[in-house]
Amino acid sequence: MGLNDCHNFQDFRKLAKRRLPGPIFHYIDGAADDEITYRRNTTAFDDVDLVPNVLAGVEEVDMSVEVMGQKLDMPVYCAPTALQRLFHHDGERGVARAATKYGTMFGVSSLATVTVEEIAQIANTPKMFQFYFHKDRGLNDALLERAREANFEVLALTVDTITGGNRERDLRTGFTSPPKLTLESMLSFATHPMWAWNFYTKPKFDMPHLSGYVSEGTNVAVSVGNYFSTMLDQSMNWKDAEELCAKWNGQFALKGIMSVEDAKRAVDIGCTGIMVSNHGGRQLDGSRSPFDQLAEIVDAVGDKIDVICEGGVQRGTHVLKALSVGAKACSGGRLYLYALAAAGQAGVERALGNLRTEIERDMKLMGITSLDQLNRDNLRFRNPL
């Protein structure tokens, strides 16, 4: 199986599983507790059917959207994810180039393995910086200023990692950043020699935004759950978010909103966007899926703030369903991370290209020429409340 055999999300996942050492694959693939929410994030879309129209003259379709003041050529963007050079030596560089090719936004994590300054040189597409609120206020100030100086258009504060989720696969595999050399991990690395060669011969793994402030995750091996639980500020509250929004003074989003009450407060503090997200099912297992929560949040604040559906998106039809409910766009991490692990930049380009092709085909089959023609009239819910 090679890249040309990857026609959908599950194909990329299978190829990534072959290419990555076990602990690193399961870090991407795993979620919290029994992983019920992780699975529900995708199966939620199955409970809603699309109702197409025909004879609509769909030779030319426009799938562009505007999200938080950014014009995107497709209604899906690459959500920020950490540690990308662990998955492939291209890391964020490859994802940035792929996002630029498809004219969509690329999110860069505080825990990225390539600097915002370098990403700014690579990508002329809209860029989002994902902000983790650390106990070290000096680090917080440095993160904000670096994103500003690199001309990132959007700042997104992650609000659902106040403590680490119970990621039991990581506990079983012993996954840490950077990877620890144990008997089991060395065996896994030895059976994936191409990954090991690239990891140990390319420039040293690092999280450069944290350098000089934090040793954990770069020089000191730590699990991501422990990092969240010990390094991030558990006293973070709405006042902190409002102050950060004012300090940034630009397009500002909260990533990890799941309730109507919180969505309304996001509007009140001056946010221009929210990501309806449960962190890919990696935090609170048993929580609702973003798609299940989308309608009530859109009804409450959709006319005041851009609502993004983040999580579980694997198909073009998933995107059309979310936009029909009222999302401005969708985003995701695994939708490109498996592809990155499978084949670097070329993999991400193929994954985004596949998704773009699906959305274009599905728009024509729905009988629409622009995404603003989607609405709830073209949906039927199988289990209405």
Secondary structure by P-SEA (a helix, b strand, c coil): ccccccccaaaaaaaaaacccaaaaaaaaccccccccccccccccccbbbbbbcccccccccccccccccccccccccccccccccccccaaaaaaaaaaaabbbbbbbccccccaaaaaaccccbbbbbbbbcccaaaaaaaaaaaaaacccbbbbbccccccccaaaaaaacccccccccaaaaaaaaaaaaaaaaaaaccccccccccccccccccccccaaaaaaccccccccaaaaaaaaaaaccbbbbcccccaaaaaaaaaacccccccccccccccccccccccccaaaaacccccbbbbbbcccccaaaaaaaaaacccccccccccaaaaaacaaaaaaaaaaaaaaaaaaaaaaaccccccccccccccccccc
